[in-house]
Amino acid sequence: MNLNGKTLGLAIISVFALMIMTAAVVVSQGEQNGPQGPPPGDGFRRGPGPGPRDGMFHIFRDLNLTDDQKSQIKKIMDSEAASTKELREKMRTLHESEPEPFSTPFDEAAVRASAEERAKIDVELHVAHARTMSQIASILTADQKAQLASRKPQFREGPPPPPDRQ
């Protein structure tokens, strides 16, 4: 491949722009202030409006779950949280140990190894989540499953915007 000055300059500018965008994402997703962990109570939100997310409990709102179902779902989700804690901590450690793109030289091998390690952890987290959803599905009624299925497109879009307060 023949690189002339113009092509090399374009490549350098592209890499620099990518580094700036990466830094912007990292900064925008910095540590959030505020309470950590689940909200008090049984984990199921009450009241109108989207409000803070309660883990996965928000998807089960409006299903008219029995107290027994709520208890079983909470137990299943607490079990998943406990069983994936080490994976989530390892993922957090990997993210925190990423080199600063503006102060260290680029090491492709290190970046690739870190990305591959994160991908392995991500696979395990996705499998654990799918297992959890399967366990929860086993305690839902056919009607509750149908309600969830009908709302599936909404899950991809995220929570609804807050209602206008006039």
SEGU-736454 format. One record per residue (C-alpha): residue in three letters; x, y, z. Coordinates in steps of 0.5 Angstrom, whole numbers, plus 500, padded with zeros to 3 digits. Example, Ala and Ser with C-alpha at 12.3 -4.5 7.8 and 13.67 -1.06 7.14 Angstrom:
residues 2
ALA525491516
SER527498514
//
This chain:
residues 166
MET500500500
ASN503507498
LEU502512503
ASN503519501
GLY503525505
LYS495527504
THR493520506
LEU498519512
GLY495526514
LEU488524513
ALA489518517
ILE492522523
ILE486526523
SER482520523
VAL485517529
PHE485523533
ALA478525532
LEU476517534
MET480519540
ILE476525542
MET470521541
THR472516545
ALA474521551
ALA467524550
VAL464518551
VAL468516557
VAL467523560
SER459523559
GLN459516562
GLY463518568
GLU461516575
GLN454518577
ASN453522584
GLY447519588
PRO445513592
GLN448506589
GLY444500590
PRO437498589
PRO432502592
PRO429501599
GLY422496599
ASP421490595
GLY424493589
PHE418494585
ARG416502584
ARG410504585
GLY406511583
PRO406514576
GLY412516571
PRO418513569
GLY422515575
PRO429511577
ARG430504574
ASP430499579
GLY434494576
MET429489571
PHE423490576
HIS421496571
ILE419491566
PHE414487570
ARG410493572
ASP403493570
LEU403486570
ASN398485576
LEU404480579
THR402477586
ASP406478592
ASP408471591
GLN410472584
LYS414479586
SER417475592
GLN420469587
ILE422475582
LYS426478587
LYS429472589
ILE431470582
MET434477581
ASP438477587
SER441470586
GLU443473579
ALA446479582
ALA450475587
SER452470582
THR454475577
LYS458480582
GLU465478581
LEU464478573
ARG461485574
GLU467487578
LYS472484573
MET468488568
ARG469495572
THR476493573
LEU478492566
HIS474499564
GLU478503570
SER484500568
GLU484502560
PRO490507559
GLU488514558
PRO488515550
PHE491522550
SER497521555
THR500514553
PRO502511547
PHE497506543
ASP498499544
GLU494495540
ALA496488543
ALA493491550
VAL487494547
ARG485488543
ALA487483549
SER482488554
ALA477488549
GLU477480548
GLU477479556
ARG471484556
ALA467480550
LYS468474554
ILE465477560
ASP459480556
VAL458473554
GLU457470561
LEU453476563
HIS448475557
VAL448468559
ALA446469566
HIS441474564
ALA437470559
ARG437464564
THR434469569
MET429471564
SER427464563
GLN427463570
ILE422469571
ALA418467565
SER416460569
ILE413463574
LEU409468570
THR402467567
ALA400466560
ASP397473560
GLN403476563
LYS407473558
ALA403476553
GLN403483556
LEU410483556
ALA411480549
SER406486547
ARG411491550
LYS417488547
PRO418494542
GLN418499548
PHE424495551
ARG428497545
GLU426504545
GLY427505553
PRO423508558
PRO418513556
PRO419520557
PRO416523563
PRO409526562
ASP408533561
ARG407537567
GLN402543566
//
